[in-house]
Amino acid sequence: MNRSLKSPSPIGLLLLSILSVQFGSALAKSLFDDLGPWGVVFLRVGFAALILFAVGRPRFDTTVRQNFSAILTYGIVLTLMNSLFYASIDRIPLGIAISLEFTGPLGLAVLKSQQWLDGLWAVLALIGIVLLTPITGADLDPLGMVFALSAGFCWALYIVLAVKVGRIFPGIEGLTWGLLVGTVMLLPIGVITTGSALLNPRLLGLGAGVALLSSMLPYSLEMMALRSLPIKVFGVMLSLEPIAGVVAGFLILGERLSARSLIACLLVSIAAGGAAQFQSPPPTPPLPPAQ
């Protein structure tokens, strides 16, 4: 008897992608005591570059040489985005860092929009940020907040550059070259700050796991989901990442947030989802930031 296999649900695939990214970030933070943020981000970017080169086998051809400045800029921004994010979660809870980082792409969407409704989403996100500041009584590391907001700014730049690089290079080739740039940038910093710990097989394996959960698996799942999922729905679904970060931080790291912080994260998620739902025309989805 013939049985037809159902195609996986694109919503389910995207939810798995979101959970993979956030649990990858939680796993990364759990390694900070052994490797520090710089050591972890080096392993994460380095292993991701290694895997993508093995899969895609890109060539250093004329197209790469002619667009080397674009690749270099893209790689630098990608590296700064990930490094600043890891520096932020070293100081503040994962869910809060993700919420603050989300202000970057949200701000970009609002700036590019001509609809008055997007002003509402900006206000909601701003209220969420204010709730997290010491001014309103929140007990968070100010430098950690600055790192997260700076990572969000880099995320906005990353979206613009990813679209540009994606038009030049097919598939994952642009991302592969960008990760290679990041690996070269992070190599001396990772070695100096981490030292012989980088030779520990257990830590190397966990670093590879971070790369898999934060980059390879979510990218593959998102590409599969986007075959049948409208871009607007994709954008709305991504707004669940701050809440997923809260869950991952609680389950893996034991991070408990106050009611004020939970409300702030929820406001940012609502703002991001609203901006994605009502944006017209919908944006071209960038490659995942791989947090």
C-alpha positions as CSV (number, residue, x, y, z in Angstrom):
1,M,0.0,0.0,0.0
2,N,1.4,3.4,-1.0
3,R,1.6,6.0,1.6
4,S,2.2,9.7,0.8
5,L,4.5,11.5,3.2
6,K,3.2,14.9,4.3
7,S,5.6,17.8,3.7
8,P,6.8,19.4,7.0
9,S,4.8,22.4,8.1
10,P,6.7,25.7,7.2
11,I,5.4,27.2,10.5
12,G,6.8,24.2,12.4
13,L,10.1,24.5,10.6
14,L,10.4,28.2,11.4
15,L,9.5,27.5,15.1
16,L,12.3,24.9,15.2
17,S,14.7,27.4,13.7
18,I,13.8,30.1,16.3
19,L,14.2,27.6,19.1
20,S,17.5,26.4,17.6
21,V,19.0,29.9,17.5
22,Q,18.0,30.7,21.1
23,F,19.1,27.5,22.6
24,G,22.3,27.8,20.7
25,S,22.8,31.2,22.3
26,A,22.1,29.7,25.7
27,L,24.6,27.0,25.1
28,A,27.1,29.6,24.0
29,K,26.6,31.6,27.3
30,S,27.1,28.4,29.3
31,L,30.6,28.2,27.9
32,F,31.7,31.7,28.9
33,D,33.2,30.5,32.1
34,D,35.6,28.2,30.2
35,L,36.2,30.2,27.0
36,G,34.9,33.7,27.5
37,P,32.7,35.5,25.1
38,W,35.5,36.0,22.6
39,G,36.6,32.4,22.6
40,V,33.0,31.2,22.1
41,V,32.2,33.7,19.2
42,F,35.5,32.6,17.5
43,L,34.6,28.9,17.7
44,R,31.0,29.7,16.6
45,V,32.1,31.7,13.5
46,G,35.0,29.5,12.7
47,F,33.1,26.3,12.8
48,A,30.3,27.8,10.8
49,A,32.7,29.0,8.1
50,L,34.4,25.6,8.0
51,I,31.1,23.7,7.6
52,L,29.9,26.1,4.9
53,F,33.2,25.9,3.0
54,A,33.0,22.1,3.1
55,V,29.4,22.1,1.8
56,G,29.5,24.9,-0.7
57,R,33.2,24.8,-1.8
58,P,33.2,28.5,-3.1
59,R,36.0,29.6,-5.4
60,F,38.0,32.7,-5.2
61,D,37.1,33.8,-8.7
62,T,36.7,37.1,-10.5
63,T,33.4,37.9,-8.9
64,V,34.9,37.6,-5.5
65,R,37.9,39.7,-6.4
66,Q,35.7,42.4,-7.9
67,N,33.4,42.6,-4.9
68,F,36.0,42.0,-2.2
69,S,35.2,45.3,-0.5
70,A,31.6,44.4,-0.2
71,I,32.5,41.0,1.3
72,L,35.0,42.6,3.7
73,T,32.4,45.1,4.9
74,Y,29.7,42.4,5.2
75,G,32.1,40.2,7.2
76,I,33.2,43.0,9.5
77,V,29.6,43.9,10.3
78,L,28.6,40.2,10.8
79,T,31.5,39.7,13.2
80,L,30.7,42.9,15.2
81,M,27.1,41.9,15.4
82,N,27.8,38.5,16.9
83,S,30.7,39.7,19.1
84,L,28.6,42.5,20.6
85,F,25.7,40.2,21.2
86,Y,27.9,37.7,23.0
87,A,29.4,40.5,25.1
88,S,25.9,41.6,26.0
89,I,24.6,38.2,27.2
90,D,27.8,38.0,29.3
91,R,26.3,40.8,31.4
92,I,22.5,40.7,31.0
93,P,19.9,37.9,30.6
94,L,19.5,36.3,27.2
95,G,15.9,37.2,26.6
96,I,16.5,40.9,27.4
97,A,19.6,41.0,25.2
98,I,17.6,39.6,22.3
99,S,14.8,42.1,22.9
100,L,17.2,45.0,22.8
101,E,18.9,43.7,19.8
102,F,15.6,43.5,17.9
103,T,15.4,47.3,18.0
104,G,17.9,47.3,15.2
105,P,15.9,45.6,12.4
106,L,12.7,47.2,13.9
107,G,14.2,50.6,13.6
108,L,15.3,49.9,10.1
109,A,11.7,48.8,9.1
110,V,10.2,52.0,10.7
111,L,12.7,54.3,8.9
112,K,12.0,52.7,5.5
113,S,8.2,52.8,6.1
114,Q,5.8,55.5,5.0
115,Q,2.9,54.3,7.2
116,W,1.9,56.2,10.3
117,L,1.0,52.9,12.0
118,D,4.7,52.0,12.2
119,G,5.1,54.9,14.6
120,L,3.0,52.9,17.0
121,W,5.4,49.9,16.9
122,A,8.3,52.2,17.5
123,V,6.6,53.7,20.5
124,L,5.9,50.2,21.9
125,A,9.5,49.2,21.5
126,L,10.7,52.4,23.1
127,I,8.4,51.8,26.1
128,G,10.0,48.3,26.4
129,I,13.5,49.7,26.3
130,V,12.6,52.3,28.9
131,L,11.2,49.7,31.2
132,L,14.6,48.0,31.1
133,T,16.7,51.0,32.0
134,P,17.9,51.9,35.5
135,I,15.9,55.1,35.2
136,T,12.7,53.1,35.8
137,G,14.2,51.0,38.6
138,A,15.4,48.0,36.5
139,D,18.6,46.3,37.8
140,L,20.5,45.7,34.6
141,D,24.1,46.2,33.7
142,P,24.1,49.4,31.6
143,L,27.2,48.3,29.5
144,G,25.4,45.1,28.7
145,M,22.4,47.1,27.4
146,V,24.7,49.2,25.3
147,F,26.3,46.1,23.8
148,A,22.9,44.7,23.0
149,L,21.7,47.9,21.4
150,S,24.9,48.2,19.4
151,A,24.4,44.6,18.2
152,G,21.0,45.7,17.1
153,F,22.4,48.6,15.1
154,C,24.9,46.1,13.5
155,W,22.0,43.8,12.7
156,A,20.2,46.6,10.8
157,L,23.4,47.2,8.8
158,Y,23.7,43.5,8.3
159,I,20.3,43.3,6.7
160,V,21.1,46.0,4.2
161,L,24.5,44.4,3.4
162,A,23.1,40.9,3.2
163,V,20.6,41.9,0.6
164,K,23.4,43.6,-1.4
165,V,25.7,40.6,-1.1
166,G,22.9,38.2,-1.8
167,R,22.3,39.8,-5.2
168,I,26.0,39.3,-6.1
169,F,26.5,35.7,-4.8
170,P,24.1,32.8,-5.2
171,G,22.9,30.7,-2.2
172,I,25.2,30.6,0.8
173,E,28.4,31.8,-0.9
174,G,28.2,35.4,0.3
175,L,27.6,34.2,3.9
176,T,30.5,31.8,3.6
177,W,32.9,34.5,2.6
178,G,31.6,36.8,5.3
179,L,32.2,34.1,7.9
180,L,35.7,33.6,6.6
181,V,36.4,37.3,7.1
182,G,35.0,37.0,10.6
183,T,37.2,33.9,11.4
184,V,40.4,35.8,10.4
185,M,39.4,38.8,12.5
186,L,38.6,36.7,15.6
187,L,41.5,34.3,15.4
188,P,44.1,36.4,17.2
189,I,41.6,37.7,19.8
190,G,40.2,34.2,20.4
191,V,43.7,32.7,20.9
192,I,45.0,35.5,23.1
193,T,41.9,35.6,25.4
194,T,41.3,31.8,25.6
195,G,44.7,30.2,25.1
196,S,45.0,26.4,25.6
197,A,41.3,26.0,26.4
198,L,40.8,26.1,22.6
199,L,42.6,22.7,22.4
200,N,40.1,21.0,24.8
201,P,38.2,18.4,22.8
202,R,35.0,18.8,24.9
203,L,35.0,22.5,24.5
204,L,35.7,22.3,20.8
205,G,32.8,19.9,20.4
206,L,30.5,22.2,22.3
207,G,31.7,25.1,20.2
208,A,30.8,23.2,17.1
209,G,27.4,22.6,18.6
210,V,26.9,26.3,19.1
211,A,27.7,26.8,15.4
212,L,25.3,24.1,14.4
213,L,22.4,25.3,16.5
214,S,23.0,29.0,15.9
215,S,23.8,29.0,12.2
216,M,23.6,25.8,10.1
217,L,20.4,24.3,11.4
218,P,18.3,27.5,11.6
219,Y,19.5,28.6,8.1
220,S,18.6,25.3,6.6
221,L,15.2,25.3,8.3
222,E,14.4,28.9,7.3
223,M,15.3,28.2,3.7
224,M,13.0,25.2,3.7
225,A,10.2,27.2,5.3
226,L,10.5,30.1,2.9
227,R,9.7,27.9,0.0
228,S,6.0,28.0,1.0
229,L,5.8,30.6,3.7
230,P,4.8,34.2,2.9
231,I,7.5,36.7,3.8
232,K,5.2,38.7,6.0
233,V,4.4,35.6,8.0
234,F,8.1,34.9,8.2
235,G,8.7,38.4,9.7
236,V,5.9,38.0,12.2
237,M,7.2,34.6,13.3
238,L,10.7,36.0,13.9
239,S,9.2,38.4,16.5
240,L,8.8,35.3,18.8
241,E,12.6,35.2,19.2
242,P,12.8,37.4,22.3
243,I,10.2,35.2,24.1
244,A,12.1,32.1,22.9
245,G,15.2,33.6,24.4
246,V,13.5,34.1,27.7
247,V,12.5,30.4,27.7
248,A,15.9,29.2,26.6
249,G,17.6,31.4,29.3
250,F,15.3,30.0,32.0
251,L,15.6,26.3,31.0
252,I,19.3,26.2,30.3
253,L,20.8,29.0,32.3
254,G,18.3,29.4,35.1
255,E,17.7,33.0,34.3
256,R,14.5,34.4,35.9
257,L,13.2,37.7,34.8
258,S,11.0,40.2,36.7
259,A,7.5,41.0,35.6
260,R,8.8,44.3,34.4
261,S,11.4,42.7,32.2
262,L,8.9,40.1,30.8
263,I,6.5,42.9,29.9
264,A,9.4,44.8,28.2
265,C,10.3,41.7,26.1
266,L,6.7,41.2,25.2
267,L,6.3,44.8,24.0
268,V,9.3,44.5,21.8
269,S,8.0,41.2,20.3
270,I,4.6,42.8,19.6
271,A,6.3,45.8,18.0
272,A,8.5,43.6,15.8
273,G,5.5,41.4,14.8
274,G,3.3,44.4,14.0
275,A,6.0,46.1,11.9
276,A,6.5,42.9,9.9
277,Q,2.7,42.3,9.5
278,F,1.8,45.7,8.2
279,Q,4.9,46.6,6.3
280,S,4.3,47.2,2.6
281,P,6.0,46.1,0.5
282,P,7.4,43.3,2.6
283,P,11.2,43.2,3.0
284,T,13.5,40.7,1.4
285,P,14.4,38.3,4.3
286,P,18.1,38.5,5.0
287,L,20.3,35.6,6.0
288,P,19.8,34.7,9.6
289,P,22.0,36.7,12.0
290,A,23.0,33.6,13.8
291,Q,23.1,34.9,17.3
